[in-house]
């Protein structure tokens, strides 16, 4: 876990990656029950909070720029006193990613019939549920560390942040056992379109992210999008990766996704901006799900069973 945190705080630092216990447990009995069941000690909790605060500060700094990519009216309350604002000429790559994900989410929500479910996998300080202009009847699920989410949510509520009246918002602690069941119990429906965004949720190794992919693959309908930014050190930790693009394509396709990697320079160019020349090298991606969800398969199983039973009854009547 410390390797992940240190990579964000100092991406150029060389950190030896130890294989920690799984953050996302997959049952040997059934791969359908994935959970996010890590228990962090106080030091790790503090580091998680520090990383989340660093990201919030970047978004706060972007909001204060003369020509911001986006305006986040709530993120300022998440930044502790003492952070020195540096008004850079160009936006940070994290902010380019944030803007890209914002636009992708809202464009898809507004242009896809029946799409009213969005799942945000975050660090607990994501203000999208409050600041984005969600369509009527949107159900927003935030999956993030409980401690960070609880503190940050209280702060944004204290300054007047509210979820749109026409929308529903549910938080699922990333420490929860069987995340798929919890999502369903909160109203998630795998037989309806959904949209998934990954930005900030702590992961410790590649196995953790594979388990995230499995969760999304089980719950998302065919054709649904999964987008976000993946820590580049996951590919580095794999060893022997000659092409990041091919590695990503193989990783996502093994879970039923067709993935495209989006270049930060391309985003900056489309926005008429330039990105900062820093060591931030996360991998920005958009993936389309090619498989049917568990709920879709179950619906069709029941329908086929009904048709067969009706056929048997007709045959019996003829006799």
C-alpha positions in Angstrom: 0.0 0.0 0.0 2.8 2.4 0.8 4.3 1.8 -2.6 1.0 3.0 -4.2 0.8 6.1 -2.0 4.5 7.0 -2.5 4.2 6.7 -6.2 1.5 9.4 -6.3 3.3 11.7 -3.9 6.6 11.3 -5.7 6.1 9.5 -9.0 9.8 9.6 -9.9 10.8 7.8 -6.7 11.9 4.2 -7.0 9.8 2.0 -4.8 10.1 -1.7 -4.3 6.7 -3.3 -4.6 6.0 -6.0 -2.0 3.0 -8.4 -2.6 0.5 -7.3 0.0 -2.7 -9.2 0.9 -5.5 -8.7 -1.5 -7.6 -5.6 -1.2 -10.3 -7.1 -3.4 -11.1 -10.7 -2.2 -12.4 -13.1 -4.7 -14.2 -16.1 -3.2 -12.8 -19.5 -4.3 -16.4 -20.8 -4.1 -17.7 -18.3 -6.6 -16.0 -15.6 -8.5 -19.3 -13.6 -8.5 -18.8 -12.4 -4.9 -16.0 -9.8 -4.9 -15.4 -7.5 -2.0 -13.2 -4.6 -1.0 -12.3 -5.8 2.4 -8.9 -4.2 3.3 -8.3 -3.0 6.8 -5.7 -0.2 7.0 -3.7 0.8 10.0 -3.6 4.4 11.2 -0.4 5.2 9.2 -1.9 3.8 6.0 -5.1 5.7 6.7 -3.1 8.9 7.1 -1.3 8.3 3.8 -4.6 7.6 2.0 -5.9 10.8 3.3 -2.8 12.7 2.2 -3.0 11.3 -1.4 -6.7 12.2 -1.6 -6.0 15.7 -0.3 -3.2 16.2 -2.9 -5.7 15.4 -5.6 -8.3 17.7 -4.1 -5.7 20.5 -4.0 -4.9 20.1 -7.7 -8.6 20.5 -8.5 -8.9 23.4 -6.1 -5.9 25.1 -7.8 -7.4 24.4 -11.2 -10.7 26.1 -10.1 -8.7 29.3 -9.2 -6.9 29.5 -12.6 -8.1 32.4 -14.9 -9.3 30.0 -17.5 -10.1 26.8 -15.6 -11.1 23.5 -17.3 -13.8 23.2 -14.7 -15.1 24.9 -11.6 -15.4 22.9 -8.4 -17.2 25.1 -5.9 -16.9 22.5 -3.0 -13.3 21.2 -3.3 -11.9 24.2 -1.4 -13.3 23.0 1.9 -11.3 19.7 1.5 -8.0 21.5 1.3 -6.4 22.1 4.8 -4.9 25.5 5.6 -1.2 25.9 4.7 -1.3 24.5 1.1 0.5 27.0 -1.1 -1.5 27.8 -4.3 0.8 27.9 -7.4 -1.0 29.5 -10.3 0.5 27.5 -13.1 -0.1 28.6 -16.7 -1.1 25.1 -17.8 -3.5 22.6 -16.2 -2.1 19.6 -14.3 -2.7 16.2 -16.0 -4.9 15.1 -13.1 -7.2 18.0 -14.0 -7.1 17.1 -17.7 -8.2 13.6 -16.7 -10.9 15.0 -14.4 -12.3 17.2 -17.2 -12.2 14.3 -19.7 -14.0 12.0 -17.3 -16.6 14.7 -16.4 -17.4 15.3 -20.1 -17.5 11.6 -20.9 -19.9 10.9 -18.0 -22.4 13.6 -18.7 -22.3 13.2 -22.5 -23.0 9.4 -22.1 -25.7 10.1 -19.5 -27.5 12.6 -21.7 -27.2 10.7 -25.0 -27.9 7.1 -24.0 -31.5 6.0 -23.6 -32.2 4.5 -20.2 -28.8 5.3 -18.7 -29.4 6.5 -15.2 -26.9 4.5 -13.1 -23.4 5.8 -12.5 -20.8 4.1 -10.3 -17.8 6.3 -9.2 -14.8 4.4 -7.8 -13.0 7.2 -5.9 -10.7 8.2 -3.1 -13.5 9.5 -1.0 -13.1 13.2 -1.9 -14.9 13.2 -5.3 -17.4 16.1 -5.5 -19.0 14.9 -8.7 -22.2 13.8 -7.0 -22.7 17.4 -6.0 -21.2 19.6 -8.7 -22.2 17.7 -11.9 -25.4 18.4 -13.7 -26.9 14.9 -13.6 -30.0 14.1 -15.6 -33.3 13.6 -13.8 -33.6 10.3 -11.9 -29.9 9.5 -11.9 -28.7 7.0 -9.3 -25.2 7.7 -8.2 -23.1 5.1 -6.4 -19.8 6.2 -4.8 -17.4 3.4 -3.9 -14.6 4.7 -1.7 -12.8 4.4 1.7 -15.3 5.0 4.4 -13.2 7.1 6.8 -12.2 9.6 4.1 -15.7 9.7 2.6 -17.3 10.4 5.9 -15.1 13.3 6.8 -15.1 14.9 3.3 -18.9 14.5 2.9 -19.6 16.3 6.2 -17.3 19.2 5.1 -19.0 19.7 1.7 -22.5 19.4 3.3 -21.5 22.0 5.9 -20.9 24.5 3.1 -24.3 23.8 1.5 -23.6 21.0 -1.1 -26.6 18.9 -1.9 -27.5 16.1 -4.3 -30.0 17.2 -6.9 -33.6 16.5 -5.6 -34.4 14.3 -8.6 -31.4 12.1 -8.0 -30.4 9.4 -5.5 -27.0 9.0 -4.0 -25.5 6.0 -2.2 -22.1 5.4 -0.7 -20.6 1.9 -0.6 -17.5 1.7 1.7 -14.6 0.1 -0.2 -14.1 -2.1 2.9 -17.5 -3.7 2.5 -17.8 -7.5 2.0 -19.4 -8.6 -1.3 -19.6 -5.3 -3.1 -21.8 -6.7 -5.8 -24.5 -7.7 -3.4 -24.3 -4.4 -1.6 -24.7 -2.5 -4.9 -27.8 -4.6 -5.8 -29.3 -4.0 -2.3 -28.9 -0.2 -2.9 -30.9 -0.5 -6.1 -28.3 -1.2 -8.8 -29.8 -3.2 -11.7 -27.5 -5.1 -14.0 -30.3 -5.5 -16.5 -30.2 -1.7 -17.1 -27.5 0.5 -18.6 -24.8 1.7 -16.3 -21.6 3.9 -16.5 -18.5 3.3 -14.4 -15.7 5.7 -13.7 -12.4 4.8 -11.9 -10.4 7.8 -10.5 -8.7 7.6 -7.1 -9.9 4.3 -5.6 -6.8 2.9 -3.7 -5.5 -0.3 -5.1 -2.4 -2.2 -4.0 -1.5 -4.4 -6.9 -2.6 -5.6 -10.3 -4.7 -8.4 -8.8 -6.8 -5.7 -7.1 -7.6 -4.0 -10.4 -8.3 -7.4 -12.0 -10.9 -7.9 -9.3 -12.4 -4.5 -10.1 -12.6 -5.5 -13.7 -14.4 -8.7 -12.7 -16.9 -6.7 -10.6 -17.7 -4.3 -13.5 -17.9 -7.2 -16.0 -20.4 -9.1 -13.8 -22.6 -6.1 -13.2 -22.4 -4.0 -16.4 -24.6 -4.6 -19.4 -23.1 -5.3 -22.8 -22.2 -2.0 -24.4 -21.7 -0.1 -21.1 -18.6 2.1 -20.6 -15.9 1.8 -18.0 -13.5 4.8 -18.0 -10.9 6.4 -15.8 -7.2 6.6 -15.1 -5.0 3.6 -14.1 -1.8 4.0 -12.2 1.1 3.4 -14.6 3.1 1.6 -12.0 0.8 -1.4 -12.4 2.3 -2.1 -15.8 5.8 -1.4 -14.4 5.3 -3.8 -11.5 4.2 -6.5 -14.0 7.7 -6.7 -15.5 8.7 -7.3 -19.1 6.0 -5.0 -20.5 7.3 -3.7 -23.8 4.1 -2.1 -25.0 1.7 -0.5 -22.5 -1.0 -0.4 -25.2 -0.8 -4.2 -25.8 -0.6 -4.9 -22.1 -3.8 -2.8 -21.5 -5.6 -4.5 -24.4 -4.8 -7.9 -23.1 -5.7 -7.0 -19.5 -9.1 -5.6 -20.4 -10.0 -8.1 -23.1 -9.4 -11.0 -20.6 -12.4 -9.5 -18.7 -14.6 -8.8 -21.7 -13.6 -5.2 -22.5 -12.4 -3.4 -25.6 -10.1 -0.6 -24.4 -8.7 2.6 -25.9 -5.9 4.5 -24.3 -6.4 8.3 -24.4 -3.3 10.5 -24.6 -3.1 13.5 -22.3 -1.7 15.7 -25.2 -4.8 14.8 -27.2 -7.1 15.9 -24.5 -5.2 19.1 -24.0 -5.2 19.8 -27.7 -9.0 19.3 -27.9 -9.4 21.7 -25.1 -7.1 24.3 -26.6 -4.7 23.9 -23.6 -1.3 22.5 -22.8 -0.5 20.1 -20.0 2.2 20.6 -17.4 5.5 18.8 -18.0 5.4 16.7 -14.9 6.0 13.1 -13.9 2.3 12.3 -13.7 2.0 9.3 -16.0 -1.3 7.6 -15.2 -3.0 5.7 -18.1 -6.3 7.3 -19.2 -8.7 4.8 -20.7 -12.1 4.2 -22.1 -13.4 0.6 -22.3 -16.6 -0.8 -23.8 -18.0 -4.0 -22.2 -18.5 -6.8 -24.7 -20.2 -9.4 -22.5 -23.7 -9.7 -21.1 -24.1 -9.0 -17.4 -25.1 -11.6 -14.9 -28.5 -10.1 -14.6 -29.0 -10.1 -18.4 -28.0 -13.8 -18.5 -30.4 -14.6 -15.7 -33.2 -12.8 -17.4 -32.7 -14.7 -20.6 -32.3 -18.0 -18.7 -35.7 -17.4 -17.2 -37.2 -16.5 -20.5 -35.9 -19.6 -22.2 -37.1 -21.7 -19.3 -40.6 -20.1 -19.7 -40.7 -20.8 -23.4 -39.6 -24.4 -22.9 -42.3 -24.9 -20.2 -45.0 -23.5 -22.5 -43.8 -25.8 -25.3 -44.1 -28.8 -23.0 -47.6 -27.8 -22.0 -48.7 -27.4 -25.6 -47.3 -30.8 -26.4 -49.1 -32.4 -23.5 -52.4 -30.9 -24.6 -52.0 -32.3 -28.1 -51.6 -35.8 -26.6 
